[in-house]
Amino acid sequence: RDKRPSGRSIRHLSDREPVARADKSRRSSRYMDPNPQDDIVTLHAILQANARAFPDRPWLRFEDAAFSYAEGDALTDRLASGLLQRGIKPGDRVALLFTNSPALVFCYFACFKIGAVAVPLNTRFQVPELAYALNHCGAKILIGQDDLCAPLMSQRATLVHLDQIFVAGDDLAGTERFDDLERAPVTLPLVEATALAVVLYTSGTTAKPKGVMHSHATLRRQNAN
């Protein structure tokens, strides 16, 4: 059974109606980077700028779910506020264990908004590789799908930095629900474009996985290219 957390499986996303596709004449203006050559702009600032300029235009589509810029900005504000209230600070590592889904994108931007570092984990990693990556990066919190996180619970005691686990989907002993992570928006910290944004782990085919670090600025330059 496909247990990917689509928009339909998360409480706040369950009542969305699909947004009609924009016609070709509008597609070029559906996305705005405030200044593609400006390395002082963060990734979440791009979402915020588009939420102000095009609040009702579609930002994210997945299967039968669609989210406007305004919806995405507001939802990621609530997740970001929840992370802050759970003790996550700028520079803290937040591990993500999802297949492709809206929840993964929302978590990325929630991390960006508070200066936390998103660490997406390879869903093909075996438990020892997942445990290694979690300990290596020093993740304080893990957010993921119930079926992907469940095998890790047997190694919970070895995850020395991990304080909290939130799962989307069915309840899992020793974890909290992803829905409960959202909180009313609070003032978010200032984040510089030079701040570390993500750590991407290599496949570890010939050795242990290695973490590749990217700032907001380097990811924006890659996207521009």
N, C-alpha and C positions, 0 to 999 in steps of 0.2 A: 504494500500500500504506500502510495506517495504521501509522505507526511510533511512536505515542504510547507512552511508557515506563510501561505498566501495571505492577501488582505482579508480573505473570508474567515480566517482562523483566529484573528486577533480581535478582541472585544471592540476596540475603538474603530476598527476598520470595517465592521461587518455590514454597515448599512450604506456603503457607497454604491452609487450607480455608475456604470461605465461612462466615461466622458467621450463624447463624439470626437473622432479624429479631426484635427485641423486640416483645412484644405491646403494645397501646396503654396498658395499665395501667402499663407500665414506662417508656414514652417520656419522661414528664415528669421522671424522675429519672436519665436516662442522661447528663445533662450538668450540671455544677455550676460556677458562677462563684463563687469564694470570697466575694466581696462585689461585686455589680454596681455599687454606687455608690462603690466605693473606688478612687480614681485612683492608688493606690500599688501596685496589683497588675499584674504584667506578663502578657503573653499566654501565655508558656510556663508561668507559675505556674498558670494555669488547667488546662493539660494535666497538670501534675504533681499537682495536687490531685485531679483525676479519676482519675489512675493509681493513687493511694493509695486513694481511696474506692470506685472501680468498676473494678478492674484488668482484669477479663475481659469487660467490656461493650464493644460495638463503638464505636470512635472514628471510623473512616474506612472507607468503602466505595467501591470503584471496579470496575465491571464484575464479574468473578468473584473479586475479591480483597477481603478485609476484614481490618482490623487493630484490635486491642483498644487500650484506653488504655495498658495496660502495655507492649504491643509498640511503640506509637508513641512513648512516652516513652523507652524503652530505645534504639530505633533512632535517634531524633533526638539522644540523648546521644552515641552513637557518631559520628554525622556532625559534631556540634558539636566533639567532641574532635579529629576529623580536621582540621577547619578551623583550630582553634587550633594544632595541630602543623604545619600548613602555613603558619603565620605570620600568620593572620588575627587581628586585634585588635578590641576594641570600637571602633565607629565606622567600621571599614573597610566599603567597599561590596562586596557579593557579587551579581553579576549572574546572573539566572536566565532561561533560555531554554527553556521547556517549554510544550507544550500542557497542558491539564488532565490531571493524573496524580497518583498518590501521591507520586512523586519530588518534584514541585513543593511539595507540602505539607510533606514531610519537610525539604526545604531551608529553607523559611520558618522552621520551628521550630528548626532547627539554628542559623540566624542569630540568632533571638531569644535563644537560650540563652547566647550568648557576647557579646551586645551588638553584633553586626555588623548592617549595614543591608542588608536584602534589596531588590534592584532587579529586579523582574520586567519583562522586556522583551516588548513587543508582538510576537507571532509573525507579524503581518502587516507589520511594518516591513521595508523593503528594506534591503539591506546598508549604504548610506550612512546611513540613519537609525539602524540598530543601532550602527554605528561611532560616530556622533555621540553617542548616549546613553551608550555605554561610556566614551568620553573625557570627556564632560561630567560624569558622576557620579564619575569616577575609580575605576572598578571595578578591584580588584586580582585578582579571580578570576571566571571565568565557568563556570557549571555548566549544562549543557543537553543537549538531544537531538542525536544525531549528525547527523541530516538538517538540523536548523535551524542548527547551528553550522558545518557544512561550508562554506556560502557565505562565511562571515566569514574563512576562512583566507586568502583572497586578499588581505585587508586587514590581515593580522596585524601587519605592520610599522608600521601607522599607529595601532595601539591602544597608546598610549604608557604607560598605567598598568597594563595587564593583564600579570600575571606568570604565571598558570596557567589552563589550560582543562581541565575534566573533562567527559566526555561519557558519556551513557547510550545503549546500543545498540552498533552496530558500532564497531570501532577506527577512529580517525581520526588521520592523521599529524599530529604536532605537539601532540597532546593526551594526557591520561591518562584512565583509565577511572573512571567514577563509583563503581563498586564499591570501588575502591582508596582512596577518600576516607575510609571508615569506619576508626576506630581504637578501641582499648579506652578506656572512659570515664576521663577525668581530672577534676580539680577545675575547675569552670567559674566564670568571674568573676561577681560580683554585678552585676545589671543593674537600673537604676532604670526605673520606669514612664514617666518623662519623657524617657527616651532615644529617639532616633530609631530607628524600627523598619523603615520601608519608604520607598522613593522610587518613586512611580508616575508614569510618563511619559504625558503627553497624546498624542493621536493625531498632532499636528503637521499638521493639515489645511491651515491657512493660514499657518503659520510653523514654525520648528523645534520639535520636541517639548520640552515644559517638564516639569521634575521637580517633583512635588507631594509634600511631606514629611509623614509621619505618625508620631507617637510611639505607644508601646504604649497610653497612656491615651486618645489620640484615637480609635484604632481600636476600643478597647473601648466607648467612648461611642457610636460609630457603630453597633456591633453591638447595643448595648442599645436603641437607638432603632429 
